[in-house]
Amino acid sequence: MAQDARRQGILKARGLTKAFGGPPVLREVDFELFPGEVHAVVGENGAGKSTLLKLLTGVHEPDAGEIAIDGAPVAIPSPAAAQALGIAHIFQEPTLFPDLSVAENIFVGRLPVGERFPVVRWRAMRQEARALLDSIGARLSPEALVGTLSVAEQQLVEIAAALSQKARYVLMDEPTASLTPREVERLFRIIRDLKDRGAGIVFVNHRLEEVFAIADRVTVLRDGGKVGTWTVGEVSRDEVIRAMVGRELARWAKQEMDAERRRGGPAGEVLLEVENLGARGRFAGVSLHVRRGEIVALAGLVGAGRSEVAQAIFGIERFHTGTIRFKGKPVAFRSPREALAAGIAYLPEDRQHQGLILPFPVSGNITLSILGEISRSGWLLRRKEQAMAKEQVERLGVRTPGISTPVQHLSGGNQQKVLVGKLLVTRPEVLILDEPTRGVDVGAKAEIHRLIVELARQGIGVLMISSDLSEVLALADRVLVMRDGRLAGELDRAQATEEAVMRLAVGGAASA
Amino acid sequence: MSSRVRQWTRDNATELLLFVLWLGSLALGAVISPYFLSVQNLFDMTSQFMELGLMALAMTLVIILGQIDLSVASILALTGVVFGLLQEGGMHAGAAMLLALGLSAALGLFNGWLAVAFRLPALVVTLGTMALYRGAGQILLGDRSTYGFPLWFISVDFRYIPGTPVPYPLVIFCLFALVFFLLLHRTTFGRLVYAIGANQRACRFSGIHVDRIQVAVFTLSGLMAGAAGLMMSSRFASARWDMASGYELDVITTVVLGGTSIFGGRGTIAGTVLALFVIGTLRYAMGLANVLPQNQGVVIGLLLVMAVLLPELWARWRAHSFARAAEGGGLARVKVRERSL
């Protein structure tokens, strides 16, 4: 290999471990970056990709493990230290100063100052900025305000800034996430150019076609641990997908749930029917239906547009094309209130900000959407409220000191159950669950899974958005997979394997 | 039993602190003047800050909602001016009162509508209408006073419930305080005010008419400012465009001293009422001692800073002593205490 000839300047990490209070998000990960290579890092959501990058660029410090350049150990306690070592970080969303010019952003913190007078040498700075931008083929004015540029152009500014620091290692976190195919092409040209100049590039991504188009090697992370590193020419896309998904666990959970699911009857009539739904710039051509007693999973990677579809159905977001039918009648809810009244409830993915009133007691949260039912001409009927809250707490097995305990004192899993209770008191016929077990411990997760199955058996149609593959496979009767705002495919329970879902989610053919 | 007392103390720490402060200010007044501590004087004193109280009741809801209303004192003045002009023009004073109250509610509604319809922060909207409403009063009336109110209308502060030393402004305030207490603590409307103040986004996701509640609360705030305007016009037997100038800050100070969180979601009517009496009594006592009104601000300001700071320090000290107790092996005791929290 080409890089074998240039062994100088290897960035090497060994045994990197990091936890944020809970279980480690990164466990004893070894990682190697050669000069002149593009090294892709892939994995499911939450596999630890971004954390690895943040440890290498001083955003966070590792709990254990060491980083060495050319065999000499280095400490990277801060982004400034990383900069001094020639390590540059290109974030998923550019982190620039919108009200400063392109040139100022490139040289921020290092503005060239005159020798005799301590004033900024603007002209020299602009010239240098132009030279840098030209060298990566970016047609941008150094005087333009960064806030007026597109995301892709801002990325070019970040890359120019990295070059100006003579960065030897450029670490990119999902740089193509919000780029058009043409912009991706331009970025790839620049990456190849950087590589030819001898820079080592880390390319975090989960679009496999892009990884296979640009990377020399690929490292797969799963659940915070490293699965392996392969040379791109010597590994197939399917092998990488298999490495990304945790098979054993998923299969076990699925088999256990299969038995549970069989006890339910066949699915009933169609409750929710979505046809060709689209919202400009977010998703398009989404068609799906949910039957009574059925669990339909909406799988895909973060940013594929799943929550946006759910929120459009629920009346939070607007949609521009397509139709929604509920129990055969066309509907277009203008607010969550209308959706709830009709019989559709939505469990938001961010329970702390979109779901719960944290300082409110369990009872106050459960009854928030149905205050009309626990009041008479505006007066709260406390006894009725307590009874209703108690009923849900017992039904869902919420572990709480009492129904007057503020929900902020409960664990994540119990908060989630309270939120489910809040939806159930509206007596929904269709439940849309957005990441129902995110941030919930393993025990509570299993309980919530059983609860979802139970609700389906009672005749509720469930549309579940989840990034947790094992959860999707264990619970869903059918799996719809979204990619880049569109449905990439549908799998029934028998067809749905982790590989099949992941293949649809990351894209089969090189379409970019 | 004692644990229940302790629980109650903890739940009502702000109110208790304010009550102690009120006793303190009464003591201060007694020291300053021998006439202070007479029953008649204590009742008469209240008439000086009942307008403040009426506005503070509604402002409590506004601030719990996570908003602010800077225009209340301007609505007070404009309501007084319009009332005066209407009855100068020959309208029956009773009808003029109703019209003026209707106007004040409309002014509050306009505040709420502006904030909701254009997604503007209430701070900016009411900063604008504060100047707008005040200026409108000046244009309508000029720099003169309007007076000549009928006898039955004026000097409400010199009328008492027959056979008692209780003046009518206090009676009116107490009635409204009861109404607001019930509204905030016993109705679905009050529940929603707290919920929206604590997490507006979650309320939208829960199908709550967030905007309607907000407009309603601002309308209430305008209406109460209007009621305060009529009360003040009656007390002074006249109205001017520049009356109650700068009062909006006193109103906000009262509410915040009463323990309402300026970030929304937290606060009680009881706290506001107690804070009102603390501030009113202190100001009155200082007036007796010939402290200039502008210098009284020093004491009120200090009080406010203390009232905001003390619970914070108290919480920190508690957290600290918990940690120390846990380290020192006193874990069992800490656990018992925590359970009673």
Contacts between the chains, C-beta under 8 A, distances in Angstrom:
chain1	res1	chain2	res2	distance
A	316	B	204	7.4
A	316	B	205	6.9
A	335	B	204	8.0
A	335	B	207	6.8
A	336	B	204	6.7
A	336	B	205	5.8
A	336	B	206	6.9
A	336	B	207	4.3
A	337	B	207	3.6
A	337	B	208	7.3
A	337	B	209	7.0
A	338	B	207	7.9
A	339	B	207	7.4
A	340	B	207	4.4
A	341	B	207	7.6
A	346	B	205	7.1
A	348	B	205	5.5
A	353	B	199	7.1
A	353	B	201	5.7
A	353	B	202	6.8
A	354	B	201	5.6
A	354	B	202	5.6
A	354	B	205	4.9
A	355	B	202	5.7
A	355	B	205	6.7
A	356	B	199	7.3
A	356	B	202	6.1
A	357	B	194	7.9
A	357	B	195	5.1
A	357	B	198	4.8
A	357	B	199	5.0
A	357	B	202	5.8
A	357	B	203	7.7
A	358	B	198	7.0
A	358	B	199	7.0
A	359	B	198	5.5
A	359	B	265	6.1
A	359	B	266	7.2
A	360	B	194	7.5
A	360	B	195	6.7
A	360	B	198	6.7
A	364	B	191	7.1
A	364	B	195	7.6
A	368	B	195	6.1
A	368	B	203	7.5
A	368	B	206	4.9
A	368	B	208	7.3
A	369	B	206	4.7
A	369	B	207	5.4
A	369	B	208	7.6
A	371	B	188	4.2
A	371	B	191	6.3
A	371	B	192	7.1
A	372	B	188	7.3
A	375	B	187	7.4
A	375	B	188	4.8
A	378	B	187	4.8
A	378	B	188	5.7
A	378	B	189	6.3
A	379	B	186	6.2
A	379	B	187	5.8
A	379	B	188	7.8
A	380	B	186	6.0
A	380	B	187	6.3
A	380	B	188	6.0
A	380	B	191	6.4
A	422	B	206	7.4
